[in-house]
Amino acid sequence: MANITIQQATLADLDEVRQLFYDTITKVNVRDYTPEQIAVWSSGHTNIPKWEMRLTEQYCVTAKHGEKIIGMASLAPSGYLDLMYVHHAHQGQGIATLLLQALELQAAKWAITEIYVDVSVTARPFFLRHSYTISEYNEKEIKGVTFQNAVMRRALPLF
Ligand SMILES: CC(C)(COP(=O)(O)OP(=O)(O)OC[C@H]1O[C@@H](n2cnc3c(N)ncnc32)[C@H](O)[C@@H]1OP(=O)(O)O)[C@@H](O)C(=O)NCCC(=O)NCCS
């Protein structure tokens, strides 16, 4: 897709990225999860301190089409890939691939040797396509609702 810019997110993006998170879960992940799981997961958009932490302590990037944010992703200095969400109307256009490239570039700058991510059922094919492999499965309980996640990892070359 033409005219996409990848930019580092700032606190000014707080409300737009929270909205993108909520909309993507309720419109895209909804096909792979129960209504209870979707309700609990999407409610994470109200946790403002956690969003402020992501925007200030993680390397958080947005994909913009004009002025509109249509994707976002973040990486913690530990190598933990926290966010990867693409707008429901822009799925399958290579947006997540651009975001992942930006995170992997930052990982190289931080001299991180491995990226790991707690992957949703929905995102597994995407990370498999990008050479991430499943290292373990885990069960997470959030607000009394259970989620089956897979931890996926990719070793990065040392420069
Ligand atoms: C997973 C997600 C981020 C992928 O975003 P995207 O912009 O559609 O991905 P891309 O267009 O860059 O896809 C890159 C490759 O992965 C493949 N891929 C992505 N999603 C896929 C799917 N559901 N099934 C099969 N292949 C898929 C694409 O076919 C593409 O392969 P190609 O290069 O051979 O054509 C997006 O579907 C999303 O926002 N999901 C909901 C939120 C979510 O679950 N986030 C992850 C939390 S860990």
PDBQT file of the ligand as one rigid body, heavy atoms in Angstrom, charges set to zero:
ROOT
HETATM    1  C1  LIG A 201      -1.590 -10.389  12.845  1.00  0.00    +0.000 C 
HETATM    2  C2  LIG A 201      -1.693  -9.025  12.173  1.00  0.00    +0.000 C 
HETATM    3  C3  LIG A 201      -0.944  -7.983  12.990  1.00  0.00    +0.000 C 
HETATM    4  C4  LIG A 201      -1.079  -9.149  10.749  1.00  0.00    +0.000 C 
HETATM    5  O1  LIG A 201      -1.153  -7.861  10.134  1.00  0.00    +0.000 OA
HETATM    6  P1  LIG A 201      -1.149  -7.650   8.543  1.00  0.00    +0.000 P 
HETATM    7  O2  LIG A 201      -0.792  -6.235   8.271  1.00  0.00    +0.000 OA
HETATM    8  O3  LIG A 201      -2.431  -8.144   7.996  1.00  0.00    +0.000 OA
HETATM    9  O4  LIG A 201       0.041  -8.626   8.093  1.00  0.00    +0.000 OA
HETATM   10  P2  LIG A 201       0.853  -8.558   6.718  1.00  0.00    +0.000 P 
HETATM   11  O5  LIG A 201      -0.076  -8.067   5.631  1.00  0.00    +0.000 OA
HETATM   12  O6  LIG A 201       2.103  -7.784   6.919  1.00  0.00    +0.000 OA
HETATM   13  O7  LIG A 201       1.167 -10.107   6.507  1.00  0.00    +0.000 OA
HETATM   14  C5  LIG A 201       2.458 -10.608   6.283  1.00  0.00    +0.000 C 
HETATM   15  C6  LIG A 201       2.425 -12.076   5.922  1.00  0.00    +0.000 C 
HETATM   16  O8  LIG A 201       1.776 -12.839   6.952  1.00  0.00    +0.000 OA
HETATM   17  C7  LIG A 201       0.699 -13.579   6.391  1.00  0.00    +0.000 C 
HETATM   18  N1  LIG A 201      -0.474 -13.562   7.262  1.00  0.00    +0.000 N 
HETATM   19  C8  LIG A 201      -0.876 -12.551   8.067  1.00  0.00    +0.000 A 
HETATM   20  N2  LIG A 201      -2.008 -12.909   8.711  1.00  0.00    +0.000 NA
HETATM   21  C9  LIG A 201      -2.317 -14.144   8.277  1.00  0.00    +0.000 A 
HETATM   22  C10 LIG A 201      -3.359 -15.061   8.539  1.00  0.00    +0.000 A 
HETATM   23  N3  LIG A 201      -4.335 -14.796   9.413  1.00  0.00    +0.000 N 
HETATM   24  N4  LIG A 201      -3.347 -16.271   7.921  1.00  0.00    +0.000 NA
HETATM   25  C11 LIG A 201      -2.376 -16.587   7.041  1.00  0.00    +0.000 A 
HETATM   26  N5  LIG A 201      -1.354 -15.755   6.732  1.00  0.00    +0.000 NA
HETATM   27  C12 LIG A 201      -1.333 -14.555   7.350  1.00  0.00    +0.000 A 
HETATM   28  C13 LIG A 201       0.329 -12.832   5.124  1.00  0.00    +0.000 C 
HETATM   29  O9  LIG A 201      -0.262 -13.690   4.190  1.00  0.00    +0.000 OA
HETATM   30  C14 LIG A 201       1.653 -12.309   4.641  1.00  0.00    +0.000 C 
HETATM   31  O10 LIG A 201       2.344 -13.304   3.931  1.00  0.00    +0.000 OA
HETATM   32  P3  LIG A 201       2.939 -12.995   2.447  1.00  0.00    +0.000 P 
HETATM   33  O11 LIG A 201       4.040 -11.982   2.666  1.00  0.00    +0.000 OA
HETATM   34  O12 LIG A 201       3.392 -14.314   1.975  1.00  0.00    +0.000 OA
HETATM   35  O13 LIG A 201       1.789 -12.420   1.656  1.00  0.00    +0.000 OA
HETATM   36  C15 LIG A 201      -3.177  -8.609  12.000  1.00  0.00    +0.000 C 
HETATM   37  O14 LIG A 201      -3.918  -9.678  11.447  1.00  0.00    +0.000 OA
HETATM   38  C16 LIG A 201      -3.869  -8.167  13.281  1.00  0.00    +0.000 C 
HETATM   39  O15 LIG A 201      -3.932  -6.968  13.588  1.00  0.00    +0.000 OA
HETATM   40  N6  LIG A 201      -4.447  -9.133  14.030  1.00  0.00    +0.000 N 
HETATM   41  C17 LIG A 201      -5.229  -8.798  15.208  1.00  0.00    +0.000 C 
HETATM   42  C18 LIG A 201      -4.398  -8.328  16.377  1.00  0.00    +0.000 C 
HETATM   43  C19 LIG A 201      -3.474  -9.403  16.929  1.00  0.00    +0.000 C 
HETATM   44  O16 LIG A 201      -3.862 -10.540  17.121  1.00  0.00    +0.000 OA
HETATM   45  N7  LIG A 201      -2.262  -8.971  17.218  1.00  0.00    +0.000 N 
HETATM   46  C20 LIG A 201      -1.228  -9.794  17.714  1.00  0.00    +0.000 C 
HETATM   47  C21 LIG A 201      -1.126  -9.755  19.193  1.00  0.00    +0.000 C 
HETATM   48  S1  LIG A 201       0.243 -10.844  19.636  1.00  0.00    +0.000 SA
ENDROOT
TORSDOF 0
